[in-house]
Every structure is written in structure tokens, then in C-alpha cells.
């Protein structure tokens, strides 16, 4: 029997609470993903290129159960319907003697023959007259077109999934074969047995993988279906299994005469003829040689890495309820944590002909975190490499003399906080000119520099108060790069992805300009590209543009979200407010429920992730995101990128240094106050927060350190104490050696200051963040006499909120707290 709420508590509950968090709200929330699915039309253009990039075609949904195929001349942007589906279906029905549905018709356009087009559908090739709709079956290669099937590969990979298509499976080998569908988990399901010469048409989806095997199950060839009708023809040829990505140099010498190997902790080389040669004699079990092997171009020198072992740091977990046995399972992982002794690498060059090592001077590379980006000069005299010092405050591009091991510094980066090597370490060597392209934040923004490798002189290739997000490609002949950039247009959201072509010696060609975040799809000939952009409040727009100058040739599609909005859905609202310094713009979004009523008051829930490795507020259009389910229960949900996150410049980013507990909260609180000042339906007397991993750390910190503002939190699998979490992530942002800042930022330290309601969640076998970190917070809360909730999820790894049960428990927690009612009543 439910106890009646005390009368005083009833008075404290707002009258409007009865119509939020109710059974109807839960039902609507649960139905939301299905309700919003398939409600946006003309959303995605997937080009199928013809004639090397001169023309292309694409299928697109234009309405409920309505699909059209368009043909586009990429040279001028002329666009036309490729065919009338009703007329084509009727013509095919007459030829095949059976009904062909226009709704399931997804022909592939293969090419042109005079004024007619060649298509593939229903397992056959046809010549279609687009005026009269006379259709003729083509035998063999009657159209003079390639008849190759989809490319074969091994081993098979798990299936993806795209639009519906038809796949013709043909066995042209001399043996009977079985055909399996490879599932998204890599499992195999048998569909067909094909005798020599047999063929079958299989309904499937783009991205599905189909595997031909012997009748005994031995893999022969795999094929991945593409959009539009396609064919997989097994002719008895078994593709070679890849040996991994081939490097310009590796275990095999450039002339093919030697292969490097490790035997009994030492370096040996194996010749094409003769006896193996031992190059080192000092390898030990705890200080052994290993790869990568990097040969000089002339084959005279070989680089290897000798590494002194670090310590082991085992962590132990119990899987209480394994699926394959009754008794619990004991799990031990080797898991280095901040301050632990790490492996100590040293670089050694070997003179192969002289059978002797040439140690590289270690005095110039003290206490290395790692070495990377190895590259020999074309004349084999110097080895270039990047040295990253532990603590991540020194990063150098260095050159070692092959004959002596003497090392010089080409470029040095230093920082009193950190150098973001995990996102912004990039170098491209230009052998013909003795230069390198180098990425650096030395100006306060991430940019590219041209470096003379002999003198070390640098000059900026890009500069300004904006960021290079990534280098997409380098054209050494033209001396230009394709860049993905952020913040270049001061009138747009600084987190939008844009693209530009930049010359090594200057010149900037913008390839995108629409107000949104962009992605490009290039024609095979590189002459044109499709630019698709969107925002959270703007459905996708797709344009055809010219590569030489970025000029728009045609507007191909503007997505139609009218059916989506008819459900009551409204796009997230973008909002910008000033941060703690009163000058810096802080960006975020606001989501409302589909039955939003501006006359009501809504508690606010922040979905938080404040990890310094990126930014996290969504920028691209999506009909549904998981936070929308929470909003549907009667909340306003916000997401914000505060100071300390990445890609707004070094000063913005540096706020996180030895200060992860800050998590941008001063900016987040100001942002919400500014938003609520003009949105009276945002009730800031009831603000909750939830997050996973680093977001879980921040969520718990919110009600411990900022409990006057945040009143309730769900902290999922949080890295609550940075001394307990993985070494690389925490030493990068919190520094090395481990100092007082680690304890000061710990939620264990702050547990005594808990003011609001807190729900801790953790997976009992979390291999990402040691689950003991959550339990130590629970222990500190108990010792401080603080009430809290705890869910230890049996068998779960990292991210408990990914389980429907845990997500529902979070929803119930917020409903009880915000509305004072039993959820779903």
C-alpha cells in the first residue's frame, strides 16, 4: 500500500507537477524514437559516380513510401529524374511476366548507350529508352560496359546497414559453394547453395556482407552490397588476405634482401640467402628490443626500439553473474594509473652491414612518454622522429645522425600546461624539398607550419583566431592542402566544420560557406564534390560544388522536415551567452518536450560531458537524440560546452589543466541563468545533471561543489578520482608527477560537501574506468553521513546508462526529485 504524502510536502509540490512525469509522459517518451523515425525526406544524397566523375545518380526518399532516382551532370549541375518508376515497373513487368512493384524498385544506372541508359535490376541488365520506355534485356556485355562484380575481399567483416537493394549472387567457379550472410556481430547465417553456373537474386541492404564458402565452410570470398542493384560473382579466385597496412618501410628492407625480426629479445636480420645475422646482444626479458622496424631508403640502417618494462598495476573485478557458469568469475587487468612507472623506450639505429648498434643520444630525450612519426631523409643520413616527454609539456621534432647517433632538435613545442598530442600531433614530411608540415598551437590556435628540416626555420601556412581541425590531404606537387577547419567565419558557430584549400606559401580557397557543419563527398576525378551541411535546427542541405574555386554549381536537395514537425517535434534551440570572463561566447542547445507549453514551469536537466579531449554539444541535424526521451517526461534538457573543453583555442582549453573538477561549471551556470532570463518556463530552482565517464565525474562534482545551483545528479561510471583512472588521459590533463591537484579535484575529497541528491551508477566489470573509483566515493559519502543512491549493474562494462533498465532508473530518479510523485502514475 502506498503511503500518503505528508500534507506539508504536498503544499511544496507545484500544482503543475501532476501533469509531468506521468504514465502518459513515459509512454510518449518510450514511443518517441519510433514516432520520429522516417519523418524527414530528401535528407541524404549518396552519389553513384559515372564516367569517372562526370555524372552521377542517387536515390532519395521524397515522401512516405515514395522514392525517386535523379541523374546529375557534375560538370554543370544539371539535374533530372532518371526515369519514371511507375513506367519502368510496368515495362519490366511486361518483360519478366510478373508484377514488379515500383516501391521496391532500386535500379543501378550503369552507363549510357547513345540517348539511352543502361540499368541493372531484377538480376539483369537492361537498355532503357527514357522517352518511350521501350526496354531491352542485354546479354553479356552487349552495352560495352564493365561486367565486373563487386570487389571480393577476405576476411569478411561484420555487416553494416544502408538502403534496400537487390544483390545478384552468381557462382562461376567449378565447385558448388554455400552463401552466408555475415551479421552485424560477425555471425554467419546460411542462405543458399549454388552449383556451378547458378545465380540467385537476394534482397539485402547496402553494407550487408555476403560470404561464399566451400561446402565445408572454408571462406572463399566476401562481397559488400552497395546501394542500387549490384552483383557478386565468384569465379573461383580467392582474394589474398591483407597482411595489414603496408608501410613505406617495415620489417623488410627496401631492396628486399633482409627481413628484420626479434628473436630472444634481440634484433636479428634474415637474408634472402645465407645465415641469419644477430645485430644486438644486450636484450633482456625486462629490457628487450621490438618494433617498429624502420629501414633507411638505402637499406644500410635499421631503426628498432629497445624498451625497459614498466611496472604492472593489476586491478581486480568480480563478474557476479556470468552467463556460462553459476560461480562468479574473477577478472584481473593490467591497468597503469597516474604516477606509475611506465615503459621506457630508447631508439637504436643498427648498421646492418657492420653488424653493430648505434644508440641514439638519450640525453636529448629524457623521460620519454613515447616516440612516433619516424621518417628517414631521402639520403639515409638522418632519422626524423617526434619525442613526447612524460608530463606532456615538451614535444620535439628531432633528427638523429645515422652514423653517430647524435641528435638535434628541429622543432620544439613547450607549454606550462599541456601539449595536446592526442588530437593535434601531426607531421607530414616533404622529401623533395627537405621540409615538413607541422601542426602546432604555439600561436594560441591550432595551425599548420612549414618547417625547413635542416635549419628548423618555421613559417605559418595558416594563421588567425580559428582552428585547423584536421589535414584531409596534401598535394605535394601543387604544394597545397585540403583542411577541415573551425571558427574561420566569425558570424557562425565556431564549432562548425568547414573546408578550405590552402597553399604552402599562402592562398586560401573556401570550399564551404553555408551556415552549418559540413561534410564533403568527392567525385572520383576530384573535379567536383557534394557539400552537405546542417545544424541542430536546420535539416541537411546538399549542394554540388566545383573543386577549383568552391563555386556552387547546383542546389541538389533541401531536406523536408514538415512531417517531423507535425508530430509536435521542435528543433533544439541554439543559445549563446557570455562565460565567466564576460567576453567569451559559450555555446549550447535547449531541448523541449513535444507537448511543450510555454505557460508551464519545467525543471532543467543538463546532459554533461566536459572531457578536455573534444567538444560535445551536437551540431548536426538529427530527428532524435537520447536526451529527448528525458525532455519528454516534462523537462527542459540542455547541453553546453564550457571552458576547459577543446577546439576554441589554447586559453579556452587550458582552463581544464589540473582543474577537471571545474568542468566549465561557472560558464554553464551563467549560460543557464542567461537563457532563463528570457525563458520563464525554465525553472532554475530545480536543475539536475547527468553524465557518463568524465561526465559522471562532473555530474557528481556538480552536487558536491556547486550544490547551491545543481540539486540532483546521476553519475554513471565516473572517473571520480583521477589517481584511480587510466594513466594517459589523466596525466595529459592533470599533469605529472602526481601532485596535490589530484586530491583537490577528487570527488572522494569533495563527498563531504554533497548538498543535493546523488545517484551513483557503475558497471561491476568496467574495464575503462576502475569501478573501485565509484565505490570509493560511496565509501566517502557513507563516512560523511550523506544519503545517496547506488546501482551496481551486474555484468556491465563502461556506460551503465546504455542499458534500458538503468536509463529508466535515472528517469524515475529525476521524476521523483523534480515532481515529488511516483514515476509513471
Secondary structure in CASP SS format (residue, H / E / C, confidence):
PFRMAT SS
TARGET T0000
AUTHOR 0000-0000-0000
METHOD secondary structure of the structure
MODEL  1
X C 1.00
X C 1.00
X C 1.00
X C 1.00
X C 1.00
X C 1.00
X H 1.00
X H 1.00
X H 1.00
X H 1.00
X H 1.00
X H 1.00
X C 1.00
X C 1.00
X H 1.00
X H 1.00
X H 1.00
X H 1.00
X H 1.00
X C 1.00
X C 1.00
X C 1.00
X H 1.00
X H 1.00
X H 1.00
X H 1.00
X H 1.00
X H 1.00
X H 1.00
X H 1.00
X H 1.00
X H 1.00
X H 1.00
X H 1.00
X H 1.00
X H 1.00
X C 1.00
X C 1.00
X C 1.00
X C 1.00
X E 1.00
X C 1.00
X C 1.00
X C 1.00
X C 1.00
X C 1.00
X C 1.00
X E 1.00
X E 1.00
X E 1.00
X H 1.00
X H 1.00
X H 1.00
X C 1.00
X E 1.00
X E 1.00
X E 1.00
X E 1.00
X E 1.00
X E 1.00
X E 1.00
X E 1.00
X E 1.00
X C 1.00
X C 1.00
X E 1.00
X E 1.00
X E 1.00
X E 1.00
X E 1.00
X E 1.00
X E 1.00
X E 1.00
X C 1.00
X C 1.00
X C 1.00
X C 1.00
X C 1.00
X E 1.00
X E 1.00
X E 1.00
X C 1.00
X C 1.00
X C 1.00
X H 1.00
X H 1.00
X H 1.00
X H 1.00
X H 1.00
X H 1.00
X H 1.00
X H 1.00
X H 1.00
X H 1.00
X H 1.00
X H 1.00
X C 1.00
X C 1.00
X C 1.00
X C 1.00
X C 1.00
X H 1.00
X H 1.00
X H 1.00
X C 1.00
X C 1.00
X C 1.00
X E 1.00
X E 1.00
X E 1.00
X E 1.00
X E 1.00
X E 1.00
X C 1.00
X C 1.00
X E 1.00
X E 1.00
X E 1.00
X E 1.00
X E 1.00
X E 1.00
X C 1.00
X C 1.00
X E 1.00
X E 1.00
X E 1.00
X E 1.00
X E 1.00
X C 1.00
X C 1.00
X C 1.00
X C 1.00
X C 1.00
X C 1.00
X E 1.00
X E 1.00
X E 1.00
X E 1.00
X C 1.00
X C 1.00
X C 1.00
X C 1.00
X C 1.00
X C 1.00
X C 1.00
X C 1.00
X C 1.00
X C 1.00
X C 1.00
X C 1.00
X C 1.00
X C 1.00
X E 1.00
X C 1.00
X C 1.00
X C 1.00
X C 1.00
X C 1.00
X C 1.00
X C 1.00
X C 1.00
X C 1.00
X C 1.00
X E 1.00
X E 1.00
X E 1.00
X E 1.00
X E 1.00
X E 1.00
X E 1.00
X E 1.00
X C 1.00
X C 1.00
X C 1.00
X C 1.00
X C 1.00
X E 1.00
X E 1.00
X E 1.00
X E 1.00
X E 1.00
X E 1.00
X C 1.00
X C 1.00
X C 1.00
X C 1.00
X C 1.00
X E 1.00
X E 1.00
X E 1.00
X E 1.00
X E 1.00
X E 1.00
X E 1.00
X C 1.00
X C 1.00
X C 1.00
X C 1.00
X E 1.00
X E 1.00
X E 1.00
X E 1.00
X E 1.00
X E 1.00
X E 1.00
X C 1.00
X C 1.00
X C 1.00
X E 1.00
X E 1.00
X E 1.00
X E 1.00
X E 1.00
X E 1.00
X C 1.00
X C 1.00
X C 1.00
X C 1.00
X E 1.00
X E 1.00
X E 1.00
X E 1.00
X E 1.00
X E 1.00
X C 1.00
X C 1.00
X C 1.00
X C 1.00
X C 1.00
X E 1.00
X E 1.00
X E 1.00
X E 1.00
X E 1.00
X C 1.00
X C 1.00
X C 1.00
X C 1.00
X C 1.00
X C 1.00
X C 1.00
X C 1.00
X C 1.00
X C 1.00
X C 1.00
X C 1.00
X C 1.00
X C 1.00
X C 1.00
X C 1.00
X C 1.00
X E 1.00
X C 1.00
X C 1.00
X C 1.00
X C 1.00
X C 1.00
X E 1.00
X E 1.00
X E 1.00
X E 1.00
X E 1.00
X E 1.00
X C 1.00
X C 1.00
X E 1.00
X E 1.00
X E 1.00
X E 1.00
X E 1.00
X E 1.00
X C 1.00
X C 1.00
X C 1.00
X C 1.00
X C 1.00
X E 1.00
X E 1.00
X C 1.00
X C 1.00
X C 1.00
X C 1.00
X C 1.00
X E 1.00
X C 1.00
X C 1.00
X E 1.00
X E 1.00
X E 1.00
X E 1.00
X E 1.00
X E 1.00
X E 1.00
X E 1.00
X E 1.00
X C 1.00
X C 1.00
X C 1.00
X C 1.00
X C 1.00
X E 1.00
X E 1.00
X E 1.00
X E 1.00
X E 1.00
X E 1.00
X E 1.00
X E 1.00
X C 1.00
X C 1.00
X C 1.00
X C 1.00
X C 1.00
X E 1.00
X E 1.00
X E 1.00
X E 1.00
X E 1.00
X E 1.00
X C 1.00
X C 1.00
X C 1.00
X C 1.00
X C 1.00
X C 1.00
X C 1.00
X C 1.00
X C 1.00
X E 1.00
X E 1.00
X E 1.00
X E 1.00
X E 1.00
X E 1.00
X C 1.00
X C 1.00
X E 1.00
X C 1.00
X C 1.00
X C 1.00
X C 1.00
X C 1.00
X C 1.00
X E 1.00
X E 1.00
X E 1.00
X E 1.00
X E 1.00
X E 1.00
X E 1.00
X E 1.00
X C 1.00
X C 1.00
X C 1.00
X C 1.00
X E 1.00
X E 1.00
X E 1.00
X E 1.00
X C 1.00
X C 1.00
X H 1.00
X H 1.00
X H 1.00
X C 1.00
X C 1.00
X C 1.00
X E 1.00
X E 1.00
X E 1.00
X E 1.00
X E 1.00
X E 1.00
X E 1.00
X E 1.00
X E 1.00
X C 1.00
X C 1.00
X C 1.00
X C 1.00
X C 1.00
X E 1.00
X E 1.00
X E 1.00
X E 1.00
X E 1.00
X E 1.00
X E 1.00
X E 1.00
X C 1.00
X C 1.00
X C 1.00
X C 1.00
X E 1.00
X E 1.00
X E 1.00
X E 1.00
X E 1.00
X E 1.00
X E 1.00
X E 1.00
X C 1.00
X C 1.00
X C 1.00
X C 1.00
X C 1.00
X E 1.00
X E 1.00
X E 1.00
X E 1.00
X E 1.00
X E 1.00
X E 1.00
X E 1.00
X C 1.00
X C 1.00
X C 1.00
X C 1.00
X C 1.00
X C 1.00
X H 1.00
X H 1.00
X H 1.00
X H 1.00
X C 1.00
X C 1.00
X E 1.00
X E 1.00
X E 1.00
X E 1.00
X C 1.00
X C 1.00
X C 1.00
X C 1.00
X E 1.00
X E 1.00
X E 1.00
X E 1.00
X E 1.00
X E 1.00
X C 1.00
X C 1.00
X C 1.00
X C 1.00
X C 1.00
X C 1.00
X E 1.00
X E 1.00
X E 1.00
X E 1.00
X E 1.00
X E 1.00
X C 1.00
X C 1.00
X C 1.00
X C 1.00
X C 1.00
X E 1.00
X E 1.00
X E 1.00
X C 1.00
X C 1.00
X C 1.00
X C 1.00
X C 1.00
X C 1.00
X E 1.00
X E 1.00
X E 1.00
X E 1.00
X E 1.00
X E 1.00
X E 1.00
X E 1.00
X E 1.00
X C 1.00
X C 1.00
X C 1.00
X C 1.00
X E 1.00
X E 1.00
X E 1.00
X E 1.00
X E 1.00
X E 1.00
X E 1.00
X C 1.00
X C 1.00
X C 1.00
X C 1.00
X C 1.00
X C 1.00
X C 1.00
X C 1.00
X C 1.00
X C 1.00
X C 1.00
X E 1.00
X E 1.00
X E 1.00
X E 1.00
X E 1.00
X E 1.00
X C 1.00
X C 1.00
X C 1.00
X C 1.00
X E 1.00
X E 1.00
X E 1.00
X C 1.00
X C 1.00
X C 1.00
X C 1.00
X C 1.00
X C 1.00
X E 1.00
X E 1.00
X E 1.00
X E 1.00
X E 1.00
X E 1.00
X C 1.00
X C 1.00
X C 1.00
X C 1.00
X C 1.00
X E 1.00
X E 1.00
X E 1.00
X E 1.00
X E 1.00
X E 1.00
X E 1.00
X E 1.00
X C 1.00
X C 1.00
X E 1.00
X E 1.00
X E 1.00
X E 1.00
X E 1.00
X E 1.00
X E 1.00
X E 1.00
X E 1.00
X C 1.00
X C 1.00
X C 1.00
X C 1.00
X C 1.00
X E 1.00
X E 1.00
X E 1.00
X E 1.00
X E 1.00
X E 1.00
X E 1.00
X C 1.00
X E 1.00
X C 1.00
X H 1.00
X H 1.00
X H 1.00
X H 1.00
X C 1.00
X C 1.00
X C 1.00
X C 1.00
X C 1.00
X C 1.00
X C 1.00
X E 1.00
X E 1.00
X E 1.00
X E 1.00
X E 1.00
X E 1.00
X C 1.00
X C 1.00
X C 1.00
X C 1.00
X C 1.00
X C 1.00
X E 1.00
X E 1.00
X E 1.00
X E 1.00
X E 1.00
X E 1.00
X E 1.00
X C 1.00
X C 1.00
X C 1.00
X C 1.00
X C 1.00
X C 1.00
X C 1.00
X C 1.00
X C 1.00
X C 1.00
X E 1.00
X E 1.00
X E 1.00
X E 1.00
X E 1.00
X E 1.00
X C 1.00
X C 1.00
X C 1.00
X C 1.00
X C 1.00
X C 1.00
X C 1.00
X C 1.00
X C 1.00
X C 1.00
X C 1.00
X C 1.00
X C 1.00
X C 1.00
X C 1.00
X C 1.00
X C 1.00
X C 1.00
X C 1.00
X H 1.00
X H 1.00
X H 1.00
X H 1.00
X H 1.00
X C 1.00
X C 1.00
X C 1.00
X E 1.00
X E 1.00
X E 1.00
X E 1.00
X E 1.00
X E 1.00
X E 1.00
X C 1.00
X C 1.00
X C 1.00
X C 1.00
X C 1.00
X C 1.00
X C 1.00
X C 1.00
X H 1.00
X H 1.00
X H 1.00
X H 1.00
X H 1.00
X C 1.00
X C 1.00
X C 1.00
X C 1.00
X C 1.00
X C 1.00
X C 1.00
X C 1.00
X C 1.00
X C 1.00
X H 1.00
X H 1.00
X H 1.00
X H 1.00
X H 1.00
X H 1.00
X H 1.00
X H 1.00
X H 1.00
X H 1.00
X H 1.00
X H 1.00
X H 1.00
X C 1.00
X C 1.00
X C 1.00
X C 1.00
X E 1.00
X E 1.00
X E 1.00
X E 1.00
X E 1.00
X E 1.00
X E 1.00
X E 1.00
X E 1.00
X E 1.00
X E 1.00
X C 1.00
X H 1.00
X H 1.00
X H 1.00
X H 1.00
X H 1.00
X H 1.00
X H 1.00
X H 1.00
X H 1.00
X H 1.00
X H 1.00
X H 1.00
X C 1.00
X C 1.00
X C 1.00
X C 1.00
X C 1.00
X C 1.00
X E 1.00
X E 1.00
X E 1.00
X E 1.00
X E 1.00
X C 1.00
X C 1.00
X C 1.00
X C 1.00
X C 1.00
X C 1.00
X C 1.00
X C 1.00
X C 1.00
X E 1.00
X H 1.00
X H 1.00
X H 1.00
X H 1.00
X H 1.00
X H 1.00
X H 1.00
X H 1.00
X C 1.00
X C 1.00
X C 1.00
X C 1.00
X C 1.00
X H 1.00
X H 1.00
X H 1.00
X H 1.00
X H 1.00
X C 1.00
X C 1.00
X H 1.00
X H 1.00
X H 1.00
X H 1.00
X H 1.00
X H 1.00
X H 1.00
X C 1.00
X C 1.00
X C 1.00
X E 1.00
X E 1.00
X E 1.00
X E 1.00
X E 1.00
X E 1.00
X E 1.00
X C 1.00
X C 1.00
X C 1.00
X C 1.00
X C 1.00
X C 1.00
X C 1.00
X C 1.00
X H 1.00
X H 1.00
X H 1.00
X H 1.00
X H 1.00
X H 1.00
X H 1.00
X H 1.00
X H 1.00
X H 1.00
X H 1.00
X H 1.00
X C 1.00
X C 1.00
X C 1.00
X C 1.00
X C 1.00
X E 1.00
X E 1.00
X E 1.00
X E 1.00
X E 1.00
X C 1.00
X C 1.00
X C 1.00
X C 1.00
X C 1.00
X C 1.00
X H 1.00
X H 1.00
X H 1.00
X C 1.00
X H 1.00
X H 1.00
X H 1.00
X H 1.00
X H 1.00
X H 1.00
X H 1.00
X H 1.00
X H 1.00
X H 1.00
X H 1.00
X H 1.00
X H 1.00
X H 1.00
X H 1.00
X H 1.00
X C 1.00
X C 1.00
X C 1.00
X C 1.00
X C 1.00
X C 1.00
END
